[in-house]
């Protein structure tokens, strides 16, 4: 049974993902790949974890077909077209589907039936499928060359060509990425914005939030709406990032923060930036800190703005990503016309509002895009 885990090194604060076997020990080649090819290339922890998750799927598929990749590659027997077809069919399936169904057998004659059956099963999004194939292709290319070099086999032009054929065949099965921006996610409509602002008001009579967490939850939604910050940036905000005299918020990049107890640390993706806050929003954050956050047991142990209220050992700890999605879910499940709301939709909504404001103020295109890029953290 393979398991993907993330650990935190106490001395440095670094988060690191590991793919472990049934004995609980890290698998050698995936760990070597993640360390030498990803970590040493300064890839983010989430990127490393995504690579290992794809490799985990590769191992599950190979084990189910009793394919020993190391043995095959060491004898220069690389994946066949039929095997690649079967692997890609497995990668396309959603987790729930993989758990309840048998792995599709490798038979050339059944290829069309295999494809037809996938249309009746639950599959992952095209982007997820694309990433899985890409990450596995990177690993297989490295792994094939690594195994051969360990066997003291010189990688000749012919061998290199065979490896390249396998990788090209795999990548050729990636879905075509749409560049049609009309299909891109959009922000909420003007009517929905008015309702959303009502939800952000803790005094709203039909609030979807509980009375205990209403101040925190409605404030969290309002910050996402007013600033357009990413979810990771929201959860990494510290009290010291707020300047209540200047009404500003610093979005700081703090990868591997030793003071952050969360194993899966939310982080800012880009360089630091300073965001303006309205006077009303700045005052509301200040009041939340003094009148609500300060009363939560354990919250004074750290500076993170949003904390969990649930009693027990985690009370007062920094809020998790899953907790934010539960907060948003309270909105989507209780208010029909906001059923598609997500943190990223709120980011798109900020972008729409910025465009409207730029048009009203008559900003030229170059100035508008420069300011947008800075405020959005691009």
C-alpha positions in Angstrom: 0.0 0.0 0.0 1.6 3.2 -1.2 1.2 6.4 0.9 2.0 10.0 0.2 3.0 11.9 3.3 4.4 15.4 4.0 6.8 16.1 6.8 8.2 19.2 8.4 11.8 19.6 9.4 11.7 21.4 12.8 15.1 23.1 12.5 14.6 24.6 9.0 10.9 24.6 8.7 11.2 22.9 5.3 8.2 20.9 4.1 9.0 17.7 2.2 6.8 15.1 0.6 7.7 11.3 0.6 6.2 8.4 -1.2 6.3 5.4 1.2 5.7 1.7 0.8 3.8 -0.8 2.9 6.7 -0.9 5.3 6.4 2.8 5.9 9.8 3.5 4.4 10.4 6.0 1.6 10.7 4.4 -1.9 14.2 4.8 -3.1 13.9 6.0 -6.7 11.0 8.4 -6.2 12.7 9.9 -3.2 16.0 10.3 -5.2 14.1 11.8 -8.1 12.2 14.3 -5.9 15.4 15.3 -4.1 17.9 15.5 -7.1 15.5 16.7 -9.8 12.9 18.8 -8.0 14.1 19.9 -4.6 17.5 20.8 -5.9 15.8 22.8 -8.6 14.0 24.8 -5.9 10.6 23.5 -6.8 7.8 24.4 -4.4 6.6 21.7 -1.9 3.2 21.5 -3.6 4.9 20.9 -6.9 7.0 18.1 -5.5 4.0 16.5 -3.9 2.1 16.7 -7.2 5.0 14.9 -9.0 5.0 12.2 -6.3 1.3 11.8 -6.5 1.5 11.1 -10.2 4.4 8.7 -9.6 2.2 6.9 -7.0 -0.4 6.3 -9.7 2.3 5.0 -12.0 3.4 2.5 -9.4 -0.2 1.4 -8.7 -0.8 0.8 -12.4 2.5 -1.2 -12.8 1.8 -3.3 -9.7 -1.7 -4.2 -10.8 -0.2 -5.4 -14.1 2.7 -7.1 -12.4 5.1 -4.9 -14.4 8.6 -4.5 -12.9 9.7 -1.2 -14.4 13.3 -1.5 -13.1 13.7 -5.0 -14.5 12.1 -4.1 -17.8 14.2 -0.9 -18.3 17.4 -2.6 -17.3 16.9 -5.0 -20.2 16.0 -2.1 -22.5 12.3 -3.2 -22.6 10.5 0.2 -22.4 6.7 0.7 -22.3 4.9 -0.5 -25.3 2.1 1.4 -27.1 -0.5 -0.9 -25.5 1.0 -0.4 -22.0 1.0 3.4 -22.5 -2.6 3.3 -23.6 -3.5 1.3 -20.5 -1.5 3.6 -18.2 -3.2 6.7 -19.6 -6.6 5.1 -19.2 -5.8 4.6 -15.5 -4.5 8.1 -15.1 -7.7 9.5 -16.5 -9.9 7.9 -13.9 -11.0 9.8 -10.8 -10.0 8.3 -7.5 -13.4 7.0 -6.6 -13.5 5.2 -10.0 -10.0 3.7 -9.5 -11.0 2.4 -6.0 -14.1 0.5 -7.2 -13.1 -0.7 -10.6 -10.5 -3.1 -11.9 -7.6 -1.8 -13.9 -8.2 -2.0 -17.6 -6.3 -4.9 -19.2 -3.6 -4.3 -21.8 -5.1 -5.7 -25.0 -4.7 -4.0 -28.3 -7.9 -5.4 -29.5 -9.8 -3.9 -26.6 -8.4 -0.4 -27.1 -11.6 1.1 -28.5 -13.8 -0.7 -25.9 -11.5 0.7 -23.2 -11.9 4.3 -24.5 -15.7 3.8 -24.8 -15.9 2.5 -21.2 -14.1 5.6 -19.9 -16.9 7.8 -21.3 -19.2 6.0 -18.8 -16.9 6.4 -15.8 -16.0 9.4 -13.7 -12.8 11.0 -15.0 -10.6 13.8 -13.8 -10.4 17.3 -15.3 -8.3 17.7 -18.5 -5.8 19.8 -16.7 -5.3 17.2 -14.0 -4.9 14.5 -16.7 -2.4 16.7 -18.6 -0.3 17.2 -15.5 -0.3 13.6 -14.5 1.0 12.5 -17.9 3.6 15.3 -18.0 5.0 14.4 -14.5 5.1 10.7 -15.2 6.9 11.3 -18.5 9.6 13.4 -16.6 10.0 10.6 -14.1 10.2 7.7 -16.6 12.8 9.5 -18.7 15.0 10.1 -15.6 14.3 6.6 -14.2 15.1 4.7 -17.5 18.5 6.5 -17.8 19.2 6.1 -14.1 18.6 2.3 -14.1 20.7 1.9 -17.2 23.6 3.9 -15.8 23.5 1.8 -12.6 23.9 -1.3 -14.7 26.9 0.3 -16.4 25.1 0.3 -19.7 26.2 3.0 -22.1 23.2 5.0 -23.3 23.8 4.8 -27.0 22.0 6.8 -29.7 19.8 3.8 -30.3 18.8 3.4 -26.6 18.3 7.2 -26.3 16.0 7.0 -29.3 13.9 4.2 -27.7 13.5 6.1 -24.5 12.6 9.2 -26.5 9.9 7.2 -28.4 8.4 6.1 -25.2 8.2 9.6 -23.7 6.9 11.1 -27.0 4.2 8.4 -27.2 3.2 9.1 -23.6 3.1 12.9 -24.0 1.2 12.6 -27.3 -1.8 11.4 -25.2 -2.1 14.6 -23.3 -5.3 16.5 -24.0 -5.0 19.7 -26.0 -4.9 22.7 -23.7 -7.6 25.3 -24.6 -6.4 28.8 -25.2 -10.0 30.1 -25.6 -10.3 32.7 -22.8 -14.1 32.6 -23.3 -14.0 29.3 -21.4 -12.0 30.7 -18.5 -13.6 31.0 -15.1 -15.4 34.3 -14.5 -16.2 36.4 -11.5 -19.7 36.7 -10.0 -22.3 39.0 -11.6 -23.2 42.4 -10.2 -26.4 41.1 -8.6 -24.4 38.3 -7.0 -21.9 40.8 -5.7 -24.6 42.7 -3.8 -25.7 39.4 -2.2 -22.1 38.5 -1.4 -21.5 41.8 0.4 -24.6 41.0 2.5 -23.1 37.7 3.4 -19.9 39.5 4.4 -21.9 41.5 6.9 -21.9 39.6 10.3 -25.3 41.3 11.1 -26.9 39.8 8.0 -30.1 38.0 9.2 -29.8 35.1 6.8 -26.1 34.5 7.4 -24.9 31.0 6.5 -22.3 31.1 9.2 -22.8 30.0 12.8 -23.0 32.7 15.5 -19.7 31.5 17.1 -17.6 31.9 13.9 -19.6 34.5 12.0 -17.2 37.4 12.5 -14.2 35.3 11.4 -15.9 33.6 8.5 -17.6 36.7 7.0 -14.4 38.7 7.3 -12.4 35.9 5.6 -14.9 36.1 2.6 -14.7 39.9 2.5 -10.9 39.9 2.4 -10.9 37.5 -0.5 -13.5 39.7 -2.3 -11.9 43.1 -1.6 -8.3 42.1 -2.2 -8.3 39.3 -4.7 -5.5 37.4 -2.8 -4.9 33.8 -3.4 -6.1 31.3 -0.7 -2.5 30.5 0.3 -1.8 34.2 0.7 -4.9 34.7 2.8 -3.9 31.9 5.2 -0.3 33.1 5.6 -1.3 36.7 6.7 0.2 37.6 10.1 -1.0 40.4 12.3 2.3 42.1 11.8 1.6 42.3 8.1 -1.2 44.8 8.7 -0.5 48.5 9.1 -3.6 50.0 10.6 -2.1 53.6 10.4 -1.5 53.3 6.6 -4.4 50.9 6.0 -2.2 48.4 4.1 -1.6 44.7 4.0 1.7 43.0 3.2 1.5 39.8 1.3 4.8 38.2 2.2 6.5 35.1 0.8 7.4 32.8 3.7 8.2 29.4 2.4 9.3 26.9 5.1 8.3 29.2 7.9 9.5 27.5 11.1 6.7 29.3 13.1 3.9 27.8 11.0 2.8 24.5 12.5 0.9 23.4 9.4 2.5 20.6 7.6 0.9 21.6 4.4 1.9 25.3 4.6 -0.2 27.9 2.7 2.2 30.2 1.0 2.4 33.2 -1.4 3.4 32.1 -4.9 5.2 35.3 -5.9 7.3 38.1 -4.5 6.1 40.3 -1.6 3.7 43.1 -2.4 1.8 45.8 -0.4 -1.9 46.0 -0.9 -4.1 49.0 0.0 -7.1 48.4 2.3 -10.2 50.5 2.6 -10.6 52.3 5.9 -13.7 50.2 6.8 -12.0 46.9 6.0 -8.9 47.9 8.0 -11.0 48.8 11.0 -13.0 45.6 10.7 -9.8 43.5 10.8 -8.6 45.5 13.7 -11.8 44.9 15.6 -11.7 41.1 14.8 -8.2 40.9 16.3 -9.1 42.7 19.5 -12.6 41.5 20.2 -12.7 38.0 18.7 -9.4 36.4 17.9 -8.0 37.5 21.3 -10.6 35.4 23.1 -9.7 32.2 21.3 -7.6 29.9 23.5 -4.1 29.4 22.1 -4.4 32.1 19.5 -1.8 34.2 21.3 0.9 31.6 20.6 1.4 32.8 17.0 0.7 35.8 14.7 -1.5 34.2 12.0 -4.6 36.2 11.4 -7.2 33.4 11.0 -7.4 30.7 13.7 -9.6 27.7 14.4 -12.3 28.1 17.1 -13.0 24.4 17.5 -12.2 23.2 21.1 -9.5 20.7 21.7 -5.8 20.4 21.0 -6.1 22.4 17.7 -8.0 25.3 19.2 -6.3 28.6 18.3 -4.1 27.0 15.6 -3.8 28.7 12.2 -6.7 27.9 10.0 -6.2 25.2 7.3 -7.0 25.2 3.6 -9.7 22.6 4.1 -11.3 24.8 6.8 -11.6 27.7 4.3 -13.3 25.4 1.8 -15.8 24.4 4.5 -16.5 28.0 5.2 -17.1 28.7 1.5 -19.2 25.6 1.3 -21.6 27.1 3.9 -22.2 29.9 1.4 -22.6 27.7 -1.6 -24.9 25.2 0.1 -27.2 27.8 1.6 -27.4 30.4 -1.1 -28.5 29.0 -4.5 -27.3 31.9 -6.7 -23.8 31.6 -5.1 -23.5 27.9 -5.6 -20.4 28.2 -7.8 -18.5 30.4 -5.4 -14.8 29.4 -4.7 -11.8 31.4 -3.5 -10.6 31.6 -7.1 -13.9 32.9 -8.4 -13.6 35.6 -5.8 -10.1 36.4 -7.2 -11.7 36.6 -10.7 -14.4 38.9 -9.3 -11.7 41.3 -8.0 -10.2 41.3 -11.4 -13.5 42.1 -13.0 -14.1 45.0 -10.5 -10.6 46.3 -11.2 -11.2 46.4 -14.9 -14.5 48.3 -14.4 -12.8 50.8 -12.1 -9.9 51.3 -14.5 -12.3 52.0 -17.4 -14.1 54.6 -15.3 -10.9 56.3 -14.3 -9.6 56.3 -17.9 -6.4 54.4 -17.3 -4.4 53.6 -20.4 -3.9 49.9 -21.2 -0.2 49.7 -20.3 -0.7 51.4 -16.9 -3.8 49.3 -16.2 -1.9 46.0 -16.8 1.1 47.1 -14.9 -1.0 47.9 -11.8 -3.1 44.8 -12.2 -0.1 42.6 -12.4 1.4 44.1 -9.2 -1.8 43.9 -7.2 -2.6 40.4 -8.3 0.9 39.2 -7.6 1.7 38.1 -11.2 
